[in-house]
Amino acid sequence: MNDSGFIIAEFDDGLQLIPTIWFNAEKQSCIWPGHFKTKFRINKAIITKEIPQEEFDWDELPIKRIFGTAEAVRTMYGSVTDNEIAESISKWLTQASLRTQRERQQNTQTELME
């Protein structure tokens, strides 16, 4: 797998775009900057493909499955940069996550009303 791109991965709590350099294929896991406090800072680390300064600062998270790569997205959409791909997929994943949260809330409210 090309270390210069991105992967769309499914974790226990949802989908996320990650740099391929964070992915460990043997363990089916990735390193994750869990010590960053804001979503903005995490997204910046993803887009810039940041490498940990101190390895113990980063978590290792299991990946349930891989949905695809940024190279596959580039094939679909033509010549776009990695950053454009990362930003687009990140926005899409955020919107998908919000839709899922709304659906769960609606289902919970419906169950409470029954």
N, C-alpha and C positions, 0 to 999 in steps of 0.2 A: 504494500500500500504506500502511496506517495506521501512523504512527510510534510509536503508543502500545502496540503489542502485541509479540508474539514470533513467531519463525519456527522451524520445525523444519527444520534444514539437514543435508545430508550432506556431510562432508568426506572427505579421503583416509583418515583414521583412524577414521571412524564418524559417528554422528548426534550432533547437539548442538542444544540450544535456544539461540537468540540473540535479543537485542532487535532489532526491525526497524530501529531507528536505527543499528545497526551494519552493516546490509546495504547494499551498493552494487549496485543492479540492473543498471546499465550494464556493470560489470566482472564481474558474477556472483561477487562476493567480499564479504568482511566484514572489519572491523577486529577484532582479537583481543588481549586483555590477556596476551600471552605472558610478560611480565615478572613476573606474579604467580607466587609460588612454590608455593602450595597450591591444591588443588581447592576448598576452602572459600572462599578469597578470590576465585577465578574465579567460582564460583557466586553469591557476593554481588554481584559486578560485574554479572552477568547479571540477577539478580532486581531490582536497583536501577537497571538500565539506565544504568550509569555511563558517562560520557563522558571520553575521555582528557584529562588535564591537559596533557601534552606529546604531540603526535601521533607523534613518533618513538619513544615508548615502546611503542607498540602495533604488532603485526604486521598485515599484510594477507594473508588466507588465501583461496585459491580455493574456491568452493563447487561441488560436483558437481551437486547438485540440491536443490530445495526440496520438502519433503513436505507442508507445510501451515502454517497459522498458528494462533495461540492463539484467534483469533476462531472458527475452525472447531471447535476443541475446546469453546469456550464454547457454540456452537450445539448440540453433542452432549450436553453435560452440564448445560446450564442456566446460571443466574446464579451465577457464581463470579468471584472477583477475579483480576486478572492474576497477583498473587503466588501464589495457590493453584494456578493453571494452571502457572506456572513451576516451582513446587516439585514438583507432581505429575509433570510431563513430565520434569523433571530426574531424579527418582527412577526413573521408568520407563526413561529412557535409560541410567542407571547399571546397572540390573538387566539390560537388554538387552545392554549391553557385557560384563557379567560372564558372562552365558550364552554369548555368542560366544567369550569367552576360554576358558571351560571346554570348549566343543565343540572348539575348536582344539587344546587340550591333549589331549583324549581321542583326537582323530584322529591327532595326532602319536604318542601312546603306542601306538595300534593299529598304525600304520605301522611303528614300531620293533619290535613284537612279531612282525610278519609276516616 
